[in-house]
Amino acid sequence: MGPAPRRPRRSLPIPRGGFIRRVQDGIDHVARHSPARLALTIFASIIAVITALLSLPQATAGDESASFADALFTAVSAVCVTGLTVVPTAEYWSNFGQTVILVAIKVGGLGIMTLASILALAISHRIGLTQKMLAASETKEARLGEVGTLVRAVVIASLVIETVLTLVLVPRFLALGDSIGTAIWHGLFMSISIFNNAGFVVLVEGIEPLAGDWWFGLPLIFGAAVGALGFPVILDISKSLRHRKRSRRRSFRVWRTWTLHTKLTLATYSILAVAGAIAVGALEWGNEATFGALDPVDRLLAAGVHSVAPRSSGLATVDISAMSESTWFVMDALMFVGGGSASTAGGIKVTTFAVMVLAIVAEARGDRDVEAFGKRIGSSVVRLAVAVAFLGATLVGAGTLALLLITDFRLGEVLFEVISAFATVGLTTGITDQLPDAGKYVLSALMFLGRTGTISFAAALALRERRRLIRRPNERPVIG
């Protein structure tokens, strides 16, 4: 017998895309177990890219490139849609630099996690679990099946509103003497800055000459308010309107179908907007350096603009440094509260503020449950609201102390600047461009933590919620 036939050797399969597969598996693992950590990483990566682009020589209008501190500060301010600047945007940055800032504003406004879902939709025409987890952590959408709908609503709403604002503003800039190309650029930049509550201004003279311009002021108020309400609110309202259009019984009480989140956001934002306009208008009515130089009718417009400006738009048509310290105090409170959740606004959010107020009212009445609009708010939500507000106050306190140690500015100026950075507002008393590099780094950290910290903190606490079978004995300590 001859030798046994040799078995052919089986070649081991060569793993294709092994490194990419391991990276994807790692991302999926982090997204499932800690979406907030992944969100922070992506957000920081985008800031690093924008900083590198703004550090290039062609990003500045002059011969010298921007310093690292200035490039980093501008990148963080743009991505976090804040609007604080250490250099004049229209004069210091070139067309390339301004375009980079505009892209950073757009990316930051949509949210890095939502952007990941958009890319997944464009490539595979569907959203995977990882992208849904990422988008859910940004948009607060509890049902993952609706994240795809929410992402489409985010893109459509932002593009439609920004397009409408551009079409409204371009003719105004043409009427002010801009060429067609300049008017289109100014209209596009300002519309994106307004809707995303970014606070950046590309006009060389700023927007102070437009303090009494209703053609510019009304779109500013509308765009900033809609952007600050949040995409879940926009989606909920659009759903109710579509349902009413299809229904045979067209009731005018469409608000009955809104979620509790939508009702709380709209009610609280409206109350604070009206109260803010009245307070700021009354305090600055006779100030010749601010509202006093305007006609009485134009003062009403200025009051409306500076009621939405502290809610995160950061676009002021008068000199903030010329306002009284009592007005600063009112703006401090408005900035700290901010706008709606999952919006382009910052702060602790109006729903957090509303839940805390409702909890105080329930405790004062002796009610066992916290209720609003016929719904009961769980105790875990109340605890989360308290935790988010405490985190925000802690960051503001730490940032204020740091700047007081670094600089020689007054407490009122420093506190205003710190809250503006934390709440991603962008209003300033005029000390931002005078800060040393250490102060710029402090404000950069506050802007980053203000945009991502409260979201990540709330998501982390929500994921760590647990139920215990055995509970400790109940005892009430003395409070107050």
C-alpha positions, 0 to 999 in steps of 0.5 A: 500500500502506498502512503496515505494521501496527505490532507490539505492544510486548512489555511487559517482565515485572515481576519479582515478589518480586525482592528476596525471590528475591535474598535466598533465592538469597543464603541458598542460596549461603551455606548451600551454601558456608558453612553455619556462617556462616549459622548464626552469623548466624541465632543472633545475630539471634535473640539480638538479638530476645530482647534487644530484648524483654527491654529492654521495660518490661513484661519486668521486674517493677519500674517500670524496664526492664532495662539493655542489659547485663543484657538482652543477658546474659540473652538470650545465656544463654537462647538459648545454654541456659547459665543464668548470670544477673545478676538473679534470674529469678523476682523480677526478670522479669515473667510476660512476661519469663519467657515470653520467656526460656522461648521463648529456651530452647526455640529455643536447645535445638532449635537455630536450624538445626533450627528452620529445618527445622521451619518449612520442614516446616510450610510446604511439608511438605518440606525443601529443600536449604538447610534440610537443609544448615542442619540438617546443620551443627547435627546433624552428620548427614552424609547429607542424606536423613536430616535430615528424619527427624532433625528429626522425631525432635528435635521428638517426643523433646523434646516427649515428654520435656518433657511427661513431666517436666511431668507428674511435676513438677506434682504435686510442686509441688502437694504443696509448696503451689503453686496449680494454675496456679503448679504448672503454670507451675513444672512446665512451665518447669523441665521445659524448663529441665532437658531443654534443660540451660538452668539457669534456675530460676523458683522464688523460693526456688531449688531448694536446699530440694529438695536431698534431694527424690528426687521432684525430683532423679531427674527432674532427673538423667534429663532432663538426661542425656537432653538432653545425649546428643544427638538423633542418639543418641536417633534411633539408639537409637529406630531399633534398638528399632523394628528389634528390635520388627519383627524375628522374632529379638529379640536383647537385644544391640541395641547391636550395631546402634548407630553408633560415635558412639552407642557412644562417646557413651554409654560416655564419658558414663556413665564420666564421670557415675559418676566425677564422682558419686564424686569430687564425693560424696567431696570434699563428703561431710563439708562441712557447708555442702553435702552434710554437712547432708543424710542419707547417702541424700540425699547420694547423690542430691546427688552424682548431681545434681552429676555431671550439673550440670557436664555442662551442666544447671547446676541445683545443689541446694547452694551452689556457692560453699561447695564446696571448691576441689578440687571446683571443679577436678573440676567444671572438668574435667567442664564443659570436656568437656560432653555429646554432640554435637548436644545441648543440652549444651556443652563440647568434647563427649564424643566429642572427649574420647573420640577424644583419649583413644583416640589417646593409648592407640593411641600408647602401645601403638604402634598404627598406627590409632585403633580403638574398638568394632571400628571404625577412626577416621580421622586427619582425625577425630583432627586435628579433635578436637585442633583443637576441644579447642585452640580451647576451651582458647584461649577459656577462657584468653583469657576467664580473662585478660580477667576477671582484668584487669577484676575483683579475683576469685581465679583459682579463681573466675574460671576456674570462671565462664569454663569455665561460660560457655564450656561453657554450663553455668550453674554459678557461685561467686556472682560473676556478679551482681557483674561490671561491664558489661565482665565481662558482655560477656566472659561473653556472648561466651564463651557465644555462642562456646561454643554456636556456635564449636566447631560452626562451627569443626568444620564449617568445618574439615570443609568445607575438607578437601582431598586433595593429589596431591603430598605433602612428604617425611616427617620426625618432629620431636622431641616431648616 
